[in-house]
Amino acid sequence: MKRYLLAPGPTPIPPEVLQAMAQPIIHHRAPEYEALFAEVRRDLRQLFQCQNEVLMFAASGTGAMEGAVVNTLSPGDPVVVVRGGKFGERWAEICEAYGVRVLPVDVPYGKSVDPAAVSAALQSQPGIQAVFATHSETSTGAVHDIQALAAIVRETPALLVVDAITSLGVMDLPMDAWGVDILVAGSQKALMLPPGLAFAALSDRAWAAVPGARLPKYYFNFAAERKAIEKNQSAYTPAVSLVVGLQESLRLILAEGLPNVFARHDRLARATRAGVQALGLTLFAEHPGAACTAVKAPAGIDGGAIVKGFRKRGITIAGGQGSMKGKIIRIAHMGYVDGFDVLTALGALELTLADLGYPVKLGEGVRAAQQILQK
Amino acid sequence: MKRYLLAPGPTPIPPEVLQAMAQPIIHHRAPEYEALFAEVRRDLRQLFQCQNEVLMFAASGTGAMEGAVVNTLSPGDPVVVVRGGKFGERWAEICEAYGVRVLPVDVPYGKSVDPAAVSAALQSQPGIQAVFATHSETSTGAVHDIQALAAIVRETPALLVVDAITSLGVMDLPMDAWGVDILVAGSQKALMLPPGLAFAALSDRAWAAVPGARLPKYYFNFAAERKAIEKNQSAYTPAVSLVVGLQESLRLILAEGLPNVFARHDRLARATRAGVQALGLTLFAEHPGAACTAVKAPAGIDGGAIVKGFRKRGITIAGGQGSMKGKIIRIAHMGYVDGFDVLTALGALELTLADLGYPVKLGEGVRAAQQILQK
């Protein structure tokens, strides 16, 4: 059966990238690797829209999240954490695992944080060291207003730390211009690579916090990694094949051009939303992001059954996590995807809903999406 | 120019493995991945020669080393660390980064530890929680007698933690039979994969220490990973493409058969040693392992110049690290290698030494190696 991957990570990998990674492996101290890595470093700074080096780890994105905590904080430090889904909750879990004191700003699943609530939390006690937030909360499909949060946080001594794992290369997030202090990303989303690379970029303000941070660390030691990267190397053996793929995927992204990449994701997201709404379904997120669309399962139909209906047709999408299990489905449109992937998803959704006894007029969702794509 | 990779990691990747990893990526919650992962888990236990699950992390080997420390120890715990090279020193650095008290057993570079010295260190004070050792010290080419260390350590309450990053799949190391408590490995050595997967297997005794270990952790949390693996999953997104390659490389290793794999590495190591000695060169390690051969640069010749001479001919080997820089070269014969790789290395060595003015009779080293390979 022909297969389609439309889950929010891993995402499909372009053939050019697969080919590059299938070449015989090179050594990470060899001149060929050093030339490649220098190009990758330059292109990563363009993608992150930042001046400082982007650190790279052989790890899942969660590893770079842990790095952001342990390299800037000390035991007992108070921090604000925006929790509006599984990934916001992960920031809190990491902080708690390291004895950092979490002041949560809880946001109901599917909603986006009110910046005023973050402002109030920051003022609730002195000495708050950092605010942890999620740009694209993959578990709910919601986007949080990082620009508004940055404007608030930069008026205080706290650092703004943002999980951009499913937003980097999807939605505009000019790190330096907005004043984000740490941006964390992963390889298996809009970067169109297999999982296994994690990234973190730090502002000068964030770097200034590093020497005083007393939490223990070794593998995710940002200062050691910066020292190595300034010599065009990594502190530990890098995930060479993924870096070779990264060179290729960064070339693809930058050749398309960041504004075009963001516009494409926005168009695909709007088409998907129009399609599911034309079928009478309801979006789960109040402010949906462009990475993935979370849709409420219609009354009386299990979200898991919809996911299985897609799988039967060769398509992988995602269901809900935790308490959202069975209640939502998540269709990604991130990375190596175009309008026809959206039509595929909507076509499969219509066929699956029909199978499950939901009243659907075949082609209605597809047409609504086409009308967006046509513009 | 045709290229050869004969450095101690990354090592060459078999075409079957490159092909497998070049397939379109699959999702880590999809049924195809789950079937693959179940096979990988079973084969890993065979390779580790252990009954318990082998945990897997998206990380370099160093990440699993950190995991071994933070999952079994508490701040201030005294531990014994065998330091006989860069990787033994890394155990000490990780312990110190986490406030673990290191009692070093220092071994001159190139020597192997005297088990009696470890025994004495264990008796030097009460309450020692663990002994950290390196099976194959890649920086010097020395092998340490893990069987002898295990016999000593298992008479005490301490855990024996072994870095087998360049020994797993190279030299016999029956974890359960010898009584090793934690075995750590990486993907880019005898496993014939790109870097980016780290492994750790724990004995029942090691698992018993996990609940009481108070060092902080999140990404390298062994208990969380065990809980996930028992459901045939990973706690965080796994490095899917590398796991797909791992399925293939484990099949290759187990089809050859572990005893044959160990015998092949032993034969290639003996051939390499015979070859360099026939050229009048001296081995750096007193007890050399089968993963890589460290050779002293002849008087008056810089080891770096030899490495460059290989590179000029398309071959990547390694020089010395730290204080060994310029003094040794390291030729690996690990993973996807056979006797002709050894002849290639020795042929290039002869040509390079001749270029550098060292008196060499071309073919002498190659012949000595052939005589071993012929048997």
Interface residues (C-beta under 8 A of the other chain):
Chain A: R3 L5 A7 G9 P10 P12 I13 L18 Q19 M21 A22 Q23 P24 I25 I26 H27 H28 R29 A30 P31 F57 A58 A59 S60 G61 T62 G63 E66 E93 I94 A97 Y98 G99 G186 Q188 P194 P195 G196 L215 P216 K217 Y218 Y219 F220 N221 Y236 T237 P238 A239 V240 S241 L242 R311 T316 A318
Chain B: R3 L5 A7 G9 P10 P12 I13 L18 Q19 M21 A22 Q23 P24 I25 I26 H27 H28 R29 A30 P31 F57 A58 A59 S60 G61 T62 G63 E66 E93 I94 A97 Y98 G99 G186 Q188 P194 P195 G196 L215 P216 K217 Y218 Y219 F220 N221 Y236 T237 P238 A239 V240 S241 L242 R311 T316 A318
